[in-house]
């Protein structure tokens, strides 16, 4: 069985889980491949799914959903009744309705969703001083990823004929969820910038940007396109890109979510069947 894992990973968390899943699928006998669809230019080229028997989609959760550019890209795919699965990485705060929202898109595009999963991971804003899930994903998360791969594989092969059961739905409108996305920019008040400093102009920041927002030459992110994923900051080999200090908003975030660090750290990765 030929299985493709397509993943979006701005800061490396989703990629790490995708690697664990791909390795486990190969151990189970699958012809498993993975492809990084994070860079903007990658998603401008059509991806041919016809050689594959099943596909797995992996995304981080930004403001309760998969990233906007990833959701828009999903609408370009033709599922043709292909079995698929999905998984998410998140920084310990709200995860839903990411599963339900993405399932609705995939089913609309003709996929049959057989499973889903969520994995704890370092929050993107740790790059600015937050301390959310600093040591995740860890060994226990990777064990859940291996179990997810095994149980999903059984559903792909037909050994288990089940499909994904009802997920936690949402009463929120798309318009409301769009407004929630804007909250990220109340925390990230200074978009990635070199602040006029020189660098080697390697271009990695621009090449890795999922939304086409970063201009390597100017060292500035376009505010109309930036989604606050911080891929450019994470991947810059010279640490040349700067953002605002977010330490002051960390306690504020804990308070509005009504959760403590200890409570967050007790959360576990989870499989949905």
C-alpha positions as CSV (number, residue, x, y, z in Angstrom):
1,X,0.0,0.0,0.0
2,X,1.3,3.4,-1.0
3,X,0.7,6.2,1.5
4,X,1.6,9.9,1.3
5,X,1.9,12.2,4.3
6,X,1.4,15.8,3.4
7,X,2.4,18.1,6.3
8,X,2.6,21.8,7.1
9,X,5.3,22.6,9.7
10,X,6.4,26.2,10.2
11,X,8.6,25.5,13.3
12,X,9.3,21.7,13.1
13,X,6.7,20.2,15.4
14,X,4.4,18.8,12.8
15,X,7.4,17.6,10.8
16,X,8.7,15.6,13.8
17,X,5.4,13.8,14.2
18,X,5.2,13.2,10.4
19,X,8.6,11.6,10.6
20,X,7.5,9.2,13.4
21,X,4.4,8.3,11.5
22,X,6.2,7.7,8.2
23,X,8.8,5.5,9.9
24,X,6.2,3.4,11.6
25,X,4.2,2.9,8.4
26,X,7.3,1.6,6.7
27,X,7.8,-0.8,9.6
28,X,4.3,-2.0,9.0
29,X,5.1,-2.8,5.4
30,X,3.7,0.3,3.7
31,X,5.4,2.2,0.9
32,X,5.2,5.5,2.8
33,X,6.4,8.9,1.6
34,X,6.1,12.3,3.1
35,X,6.1,15.8,1.6
36,X,6.4,19.2,3.2
37,X,3.8,21.6,1.8
38,X,4.7,24.4,4.1
39,X,6.6,26.7,1.6
40,X,4.3,28.9,-0.4
41,X,5.7,27.9,-3.8
42,X,5.2,24.2,-3.0
43,X,1.4,24.7,-2.7
44,X,1.3,26.6,-6.0
45,X,2.1,23.3,-7.9
46,X,-0.5,20.6,-8.3
47,X,0.1,17.5,-6.2
48,X,-0.9,14.3,-8.0
49,X,-2.5,11.9,-5.5
50,X,-3.4,9.3,-8.1
51,X,-0.3,7.1,-7.4
52,X,-1.3,6.7,-3.7
53,X,-3.8,4.5,-2.0
54,X,-4.3,6.8,1.0
55,X,-3.1,10.1,2.3
56,X,-2.4,11.6,5.8
57,X,-2.6,15.4,6.4
58,X,-0.7,17.0,9.2
59,X,-1.2,20.6,10.4
60,X,-0.4,22.8,13.4
61,X,-3.4,24.5,15.0
62,X,-3.5,28.3,14.7
63,X,-6.3,30.0,16.6
64,X,-8.5,26.9,16.8
65,X,-8.1,25.7,13.2
66,X,-5.5,24.5,10.7
67,X,-3.6,27.5,9.2
68,X,-5.6,29.6,6.7
69,X,-3.3,29.0,3.8
70,X,-3.5,25.2,4.5
71,X,-7.3,25.3,4.6
72,X,-7.4,27.2,1.3
73,X,-5.0,24.7,-0.3
74,X,-7.2,21.7,0.8
75,X,-9.9,23.1,-1.4
76,X,-7.7,22.6,-4.4
77,X,-7.6,18.9,-3.9
78,X,-9.8,16.2,-5.4
79,X,-10.3,13.3,-3.0
80,X,-12.0,10.9,-5.4
81,X,-13.2,8.8,-2.4
82,X,-9.7,8.2,-1.3
83,X,-9.2,7.2,2.4
84,X,-7.4,9.8,4.4
85,X,-6.5,10.7,8.0
86,X,-5.4,13.9,9.7
87,X,-3.4,14.9,12.7
88,X,-2.6,18.2,14.5
89,X,0.1,19.6,16.7
90,X,-0.8,22.3,19.2
91,X,0.7,24.3,22.1
92,X,-1.6,23.1,24.8
93,X,-4.4,25.6,24.6
94,X,-7.6,25.2,22.6
95,X,-7.6,22.4,20.0
96,X,-11.2,22.3,18.8
97,X,-12.8,22.9,16.3
98,X,-9.6,22.1,14.3
99,X,-10.6,18.4,13.9
100,X,-14.2,19.1,12.9
101,X,-13.3,22.1,10.7
102,X,-10.7,20.1,8.7
103,X,-12.9,17.0,8.4
104,X,-15.6,19.1,6.9
105,X,-13.3,20.4,4.2
106,X,-11.8,17.0,3.4
107,X,-15.2,15.4,3.1
108,X,-16.4,18.2,0.9
109,X,-13.4,17.6,-1.4
110,X,-14.3,13.9,-1.7
111,X,-12.1,12.3,0.9
112,X,-13.2,9.6,3.4
113,X,-11.7,10.5,6.8
114,X,-10.9,7.4,8.8
115,X,-9.0,8.8,11.8
116,X,-7.5,11.8,13.4
117,X,-5.1,12.7,16.2
118,X,-3.6,15.6,18.2
119,X,-0.1,16.0,19.6
120,X,1.2,18.4,22.2
121,X,4.1,20.5,21.0
122,X,6.1,23.6,21.7
123,X,4.0,26.7,21.1
124,X,5.0,28.9,18.2
125,X,5.1,31.9,20.5
126,X,7.8,30.3,22.7
127,X,10.1,31.9,20.1
128,X,9.0,35.2,21.7
129,X,9.2,34.1,25.3
130,X,6.2,31.9,26.1
131,X,6.8,28.7,28.0
132,X,4.0,26.5,26.6
133,X,4.8,22.8,26.2
134,X,8.6,23.4,26.1
135,X,9.6,19.8,26.1
136,X,7.0,18.5,23.7
137,X,6.6,16.4,21.6
138,X,8.4,14.0,23.9
139,X,8.7,10.2,24.0
140,X,5.2,9.6,25.1
141,X,3.8,11.8,22.3
142,X,5.9,9.8,19.8
143,X,4.5,6.5,21.2
144,X,1.0,7.9,20.6
145,X,2.1,8.8,17.0
146,X,3.2,5.2,16.4
147,X,-0.1,3.9,17.7
148,X,-1.9,6.3,15.5
149,X,0.0,5.2,12.5
150,X,-0.7,1.5,13.3
151,X,-4.4,2.0,13.8
152,X,-4.8,4.2,10.8
153,X,-2.9,1.7,8.7
154,X,-5.4,-1.0,9.6
155,X,-8.2,1.3,8.5
156,X,-6.4,2.1,5.2
157,X,-5.9,-1.6,4.4
158,X,-9.4,-2.6,5.3
159,X,-8.4,-4.8,8.2
160,X,-10.5,-2.4,10.2
161,X,-13.4,-1.1,8.2
162,X,-14.2,1.8,10.5
163,X,-14.3,5.5,9.6
164,X,-13.9,8.5,11.9
165,X,-16.8,8.9,14.3
166,X,-18.5,12.1,15.2
167,X,-16.1,14.8,16.3
168,X,-16.8,17.7,18.6
169,X,-18.7,20.2,16.5
170,X,-18.7,23.9,16.7
171,X,-21.5,26.5,16.9
172,X,-19.1,29.3,15.9
173,X,-19.5,30.8,12.5
174,X,-16.6,31.0,10.1
175,X,-16.8,34.8,10.5
176,X,-16.3,34.5,14.3
177,X,-13.4,32.1,13.8
178,X,-11.8,34.5,11.3
179,X,-11.9,37.2,14.1
180,X,-10.3,34.8,16.5
181,X,-7.3,34.5,14.1
182,X,-6.7,38.2,14.6
183,X,-5.9,37.7,18.3
184,X,-2.5,36.4,17.3
185,X,-1.5,39.9,16.3
186,X,-2.4,41.3,19.7
187,X,0.4,39.1,21.0
188,X,2.8,39.4,18.0
189,X,2.9,43.2,17.7
190,X,6.1,43.4,15.8
191,X,6.2,41.2,12.7
192,X,9.5,39.5,11.8
193,X,12.1,42.0,10.8
194,X,15.8,42.5,10.4
195,X,15.4,46.0,11.7
196,X,17.6,47.2,8.9
197,X,20.6,45.0,9.9
198,X,22.6,43.1,7.3
199,X,22.6,39.4,6.8
200,X,24.0,36.9,4.3
201,X,20.8,37.0,2.2
202,X,20.6,33.2,2.1
203,X,16.9,33.5,1.3
204,X,15.8,30.7,3.6
205,X,13.3,33.1,5.3
206,X,11.5,33.9,2.0
207,X,11.7,30.3,0.7
208,X,10.2,28.8,3.9
209,X,7.4,31.4,4.3
210,X,4.0,29.6,4.0
211,X,2.1,32.8,3.0
212,X,4.6,34.5,0.7
213,X,4.9,37.4,3.2
214,X,8.6,37.5,3.9
215,X,10.9,39.5,1.6
216,X,14.5,38.3,2.1
217,X,16.0,41.4,0.5
218,X,14.2,43.9,2.7
219,X,14.1,41.6,5.8
220,X,10.4,42.6,6.4
221,X,7.2,40.6,6.5
222,X,4.2,41.9,4.6
223,X,1.5,42.7,7.2
224,X,-1.3,41.9,4.7
225,X,0.1,38.3,4.2
226,X,1.8,37.4,7.4
227,X,0.0,34.7,9.5
228,X,2.3,34.9,12.5
229,X,3.6,31.3,12.0
230,X,7.2,32.5,12.6
231,X,8.7,30.0,10.2
232,X,11.1,32.6,9.1
233,X,12.3,33.3,12.6
234,X,12.6,29.6,13.4
235,X,14.5,28.7,10.3
236,X,16.9,31.7,10.0
237,X,20.4,30.3,10.4
238,X,21.8,33.6,11.6
239,X,19.0,34.6,14.1
240,X,18.8,37.8,12.1
241,X,15.0,38.2,12.3
242,X,13.5,39.8,15.4
243,X,10.0,39.9,16.9
244,X,8.6,41.6,20.0
245,X,9.2,40.2,23.5
246,X,6.1,38.2,24.4
247,X,7.0,37.3,27.9
248,X,4.5,39.8,29.3
249,X,1.6,38.2,27.5
250,X,2.3,34.7,28.8
251,X,0.6,35.1,32.2
252,X,-2.2,37.0,30.4
253,X,-2.8,34.0,28.1
254,X,-2.9,31.6,31.0
255,X,-5.4,33.7,32.8
256,X,-7.8,34.2,29.9
257,X,-7.7,30.4,29.2
258,X,-8.2,29.7,32.9
259,X,-5.4,27.1,32.9
260,X,-2.2,26.7,34.9
261,X,1.2,25.5,33.5
262,X,0.8,22.3,35.6
263,X,-2.6,21.6,34.1
264,X,-1.2,22.2,30.6
265,X,1.7,19.9,31.2
266,X,-0.7,17.1,32.2
267,X,-2.4,17.1,28.9
268,X,-1.8,14.0,26.7
269,X,-1.7,13.4,22.9
270,X,-4.8,11.7,21.7
271,X,-6.2,9.5,18.9
272,X,-9.7,9.8,17.4
273,X,-11.3,6.8,15.7
